[in-house]
Amino acid sequence: MSRLQATVLVVDDEPFNLEIIEEYLDGEGYELFTAVDGLDAWTQLDNEPDKFDVILLDRMMPKLDGMEVLGKIKNHRKLKSTPVILQTAKASQQNIIEGMNSGAYYYLTKPFDDEMLRSIVRTAIEDKIRYDLLTSELEESVRGLAMMQEAYFEFRTIDEANDLAKVLANACAYPNRAVTGISELLINAVEHGNLEICYEDKSRLVAKDDWKDEVKRRLQSPEYKDRKVLVWFQRQNSMNTILIEDEGCGFEWQNYLELDPQRAFDSHGRGIAMAKMISVDEINFQGCGNKVELIIQGSKT
């Protein structure tokens, strides 16, 4: 199992919970820091906003509760993209929806399951690494993209999906906002479209940290190796339209347009809803789901 280098802040007012989390994450390669309440957490975050890659945040705490800390994080210029895993003994649908709407897209319920804890933390860190990589390279080789009116692309792999996402995002007025949503839908066309990795398969693969190996295997297999994702870009006035079509059999896309409390504790399955919430203005799936239209308002002038 590969190890990720990351710095994790664990926030909980119960010493026993801090000990359990530290024990479960021991050996994963993370540098762990702790905070004993919300005020302690916010002091550390505000003093060093670039320090942490992921935050495990208890919901019920003295001084500042988890939701108050979450609100401060999401309103902070540097901290707002840092993934927050909300840990709570409260698992009601209303509480989950409240947390999701406030920007906590990852959830853990108490008492902790060691495998789920490691899986969720690893997923959040991988998402942060991907976001940082995408946004750090946005300004490379972008002159002239503001003049692009129409374009057509073909690609096969997830690396190519991320490269293309940066190109398309740079044609938009706010590349940092658009790039993650575009990337999410392009990657979805590869893994769930052309490679036909279903939701249950990905849950199993993520838990075992075998997802990347399985993607590589399917990309090389005779059944899938010739499949391509087709992408059309068009600008009309200040509206950018991106049409993505894969060669798979589609999926039940209706279930993934909104953040679903029933999947809040899963290690994946939130990407399309997050893209709709924070990255693109409209997501319109067509037919069986192997074709999707993204609409992003605003273009570089």
C-alpha positions in Angstrom: 0.0 0.0 0.0 1.5 3.4 -1.0 2.0 6.0 1.6 1.2 9.7 1.3 3.3 12.4 2.9 0.8 14.8 4.6 0.3 16.9 7.7 -2.9 16.2 9.6 -4.6 18.2 12.3 -6.8 16.1 14.6 -9.3 18.2 16.7 -11.2 16.6 19.5 -11.8 17.6 23.2 -11.7 13.9 24.3 -8.2 12.7 24.9 -9.2 9.1 24.3 -10.5 9.9 20.8 -7.2 11.7 20.0 -5.3 8.6 21.2 -7.5 6.2 19.1 -7.1 8.3 15.9 -3.3 8.6 16.4 -3.1 4.8 16.9 -5.2 4.1 13.8 -3.1 6.5 11.7 0.2 5.3 13.1 2.4 4.0 10.3 0.6 5.8 7.5 3.4 8.3 7.0 1.4 11.3 8.2 2.7 14.0 10.5 0.0 14.4 13.1 -0.8 17.4 15.2 -3.7 17.7 17.7 -6.0 20.4 19.1 -8.0 19.9 22.3 -10.9 22.2 21.4 -12.2 24.5 18.6 -10.4 27.6 19.9 -7.1 25.7 20.0 -7.7 24.4 16.5 -8.5 27.8 15.1 -5.4 29.4 16.7 -3.2 26.8 15.1 -4.9 27.1 11.7 -5.0 30.9 11.7 -1.3 31.2 12.7 -0.1 28.7 10.1 -2.7 28.4 7.3 -0.4 26.6 4.9 0.7 23.9 7.4 -2.1 21.3 7.2 -3.2 19.1 4.3 -6.3 17.8 6.0 -8.3 18.5 9.2 -10.2 15.9 11.3 -12.7 18.1 13.1 -15.0 17.0 16.0 -18.4 18.5 15.8 -19.3 18.9 19.4 -16.6 20.8 21.4 -16.3 23.6 24.0 -15.2 27.2 23.3 -15.8 26.9 19.5 -17.8 23.9 18.2 -16.9 22.1 15.0 -19.4 24.0 12.8 -18.0 27.4 14.0 -14.5 26.3 13.2 -15.7 24.9 9.8 -17.3 28.3 9.0 -14.1 30.1 9.8 -12.1 27.7 7.6 -14.3 28.1 4.6 -14.3 31.9 4.9 -10.5 32.0 5.1 -8.7 32.8 1.8 -5.9 30.2 2.3 -7.7 27.6 4.3 -11.0 27.2 2.3 -9.6 24.5 0.0 -8.2 22.4 2.8 -10.4 19.3 3.1 -12.3 18.9 6.4 -13.4 15.5 7.7 -16.2 16.1 10.2 -16.2 13.5 12.9 -19.4 13.2 14.9 -21.5 10.9 17.0 -24.6 12.7 15.5 -25.4 11.0 12.2 -28.9 12.4 11.6 -29.7 13.4 8.0 -30.3 17.0 9.0 -26.8 17.2 10.7 -25.1 15.6 7.7 -26.8 18.0 5.2 -25.9 21.0 7.4 -22.2 19.9 7.4 -22.1 19.2 3.7 -23.7 22.6 2.9 -21.1 24.2 5.1 -18.2 22.6 3.2 -17.6 19.3 5.0 -17.6 16.8 2.2 -16.0 13.9 4.2 -17.6 12.3 7.3 -16.6 9.9 10.0 -19.0 8.6 12.7 -18.1 7.6 16.2 -17.1 5.0 17.4 -14.3 4.9 14.7 -13.7 2.0 12.3 -10.0 1.8 11.7 -10.2 0.8 8.0 -12.8 3.5 7.2 -10.8 6.2 9.1 -7.6 5.4 7.1 -9.6 5.2 3.8 -11.4 8.6 4.3 -8.2 10.3 5.4 -6.3 8.9 2.4 -9.1 10.0 0.0 -9.2 13.5 1.4 -5.4 13.9 1.1 -5.4 12.5 -2.4 -8.1 15.0 -3.4 -6.1 17.9 -1.8 -2.9 16.8 -3.7 -4.8 16.7 -7.0 -6.4 20.1 -6.4 -3.0 21.6 -5.5 -1.4 20.1 -8.6 -4.1 21.3 -10.9 -4.2 24.8 -9.6 -0.4 25.2 -9.4 0.0 24.4 -13.1 -2.9 26.5 -14.4 -0.8 29.4 -15.6 1.6 27.3 -17.7 1.3 27.8 -21.4 -2.0 29.6 -21.4 -1.5 32.5 -23.7 -3.9 32.5 -26.6 -6.6 30.4 -24.8 -8.7 33.5 -24.4 -9.1 33.6 -28.2 -10.3 30.0 -28.4 -13.9 29.8 -29.7 -14.2 26.2 -30.6 -12.1 23.1 -30.0 -12.2 19.3 -30.1 -10.2 16.9 -28.0 -9.8 13.1 -27.6 -8.1 11.4 -24.6 -7.8 8.1 -22.8 -6.2 8.3 -19.4 -6.7 10.1 -16.1 -3.4 12.0 -16.5 -4.6 13.3 -19.9 -8.0 14.2 -18.2 -6.2 16.4 -15.7 -4.0 18.0 -18.5 -7.1 18.8 -20.5 -8.9 20.2 -17.5 -6.2 22.8 -17.0 -6.4 23.8 -20.7 -10.2 24.2 -20.6 -10.2 25.9 -17.2 -7.8 28.5 -18.5 -10.3 29.5 -21.2 -12.7 30.5 -18.4 -12.8 33.6 -16.3 -12.0 31.9 -13.0 -9.7 28.9 -13.7 -9.1 28.0 -10.1 -12.9 27.6 -9.6 -13.5 25.7 -12.8 -10.6 23.3 -13.0 -11.7 20.8 -10.3 -15.2 20.5 -11.6 -14.0 20.0 -15.2 -11.4 17.5 -14.0 -14.0 15.5 -12.0 -16.3 15.1 -15.0 -13.4 14.2 -17.4 -12.1 11.6 -14.9 -15.6 10.3 -14.4 -15.8 9.7 -18.2 -12.7 7.5 -18.0 -13.2 5.5 -14.8 -17.0 5.1 -14.6 -17.5 5.5 -18.4 -14.9 3.9 -20.6 -13.4 1.6 -17.9 -16.8 0.7 -16.4 -15.7 0.8 -12.7 -19.0 0.8 -10.8 -19.6 2.4 -7.5 -19.3 -0.8 -5.5 -16.0 -1.7 -7.3 -14.5 1.7 -6.5 -15.5 1.4 -2.9 -13.7 -1.9 -2.6 -10.6 -0.7 -4.6 -10.3 2.5 -2.6 -10.5 0.6 0.7 -7.6 -1.6 -0.5 -5.7 1.3 -2.1 -5.9 -0.6 -5.4 -7.8 1.9 -7.5 -4.9 3.3 -9.4 -3.6 -0.2 -10.3 -7.0 -1.3 -11.5 -7.3 1.8 -13.7 -3.9 1.0 -15.3 -4.9 -2.6 -15.8 -8.2 -1.8 -17.5 -6.5 0.9 -19.7 -4.3 -1.9 -21.0 -6.9 -4.6 -21.4 -8.2 -5.5 -24.9 -11.8 -4.8 -23.7 -11.1 -1.1 -22.9 -7.8 0.0 -24.4 -9.2 1.5 -27.6 -11.9 3.5 -25.9 -11.6 7.3 -26.0 -13.3 10.2 -24.4 -14.5 12.9 -26.8 -14.7 16.5 -25.8 -16.1 19.6 -27.6 -15.5 23.1 -26.3 -17.5 26.1 -27.5 -17.7 29.7 -26.5 -20.7 31.9 -27.2 -20.4 35.4 -25.9 -19.4 34.9 -22.2 -20.7 31.3 -21.9 -18.4 28.3 -22.2 -20.0 25.0 -23.0 -18.0 21.7 -22.6 -19.6 18.5 -24.0 -18.0 15.3 -22.8 -18.8 11.9 -24.3 -17.4 8.5 -23.3 -17.8 5.1 -25.0 -19.2 3.3 -22.0 -22.7 2.1 -21.3 -23.6 5.0 -19.0 -24.6 5.1 -15.3 -27.5 6.2 -13.1 -26.3 9.8 -13.0 -29.5 11.0 -11.3 -28.2 9.7 -8.0 -25.0 11.8 -8.0 -26.1 15.3 -8.8 -26.7 16.2 -5.2 -24.8 15.4 -2.0 -26.5 12.4 -0.5 -26.4 11.9 3.3 -26.7 8.1 2.7 -23.2 8.2 1.0 -21.7 10.8 3.4 -19.5 8.2 5.1 -18.3 6.6 1.9 -14.8 7.2 0.7 -16.0 8.6 -2.7 -19.1 9.5 -4.7 -19.3 13.2 -4.0 -17.3 14.6 -6.9 -20.1 15.4 -9.4 -22.2 17.1 -6.7 -19.2 19.1 -5.5 -18.5 20.1 -9.1 -22.1 21.3 -9.4 -21.9 23.2 -6.1 -18.6 25.0 -6.5 -17.0 24.7 -9.9 -19.5 24.9 -12.8 -22.8 26.6 -13.3 -24.7 23.8 -14.9 -24.3 20.0 -15.3 -26.6 18.4 -17.8 -26.4 14.6 -18.4 -27.9 13.3 -21.5 -29.4 9.9 -22.4 -27.9 7.0 -20.4 -25.3 9.2 -18.8 -22.3 8.7 -21.2 -22.7 12.2 -22.4 -22.6 15.4 -20.2 -22.7 19.1 -20.9 -21.0 21.5 -18.6 -21.8 25.2 -18.7 -19.4 27.8 -17.2 -20.3 31.4 -17.3 -17.6 34.0 -17.8 -14.6 34.1 -20.2 -11.2 35.7 -20.1 -11.1 39.0 -22.0 
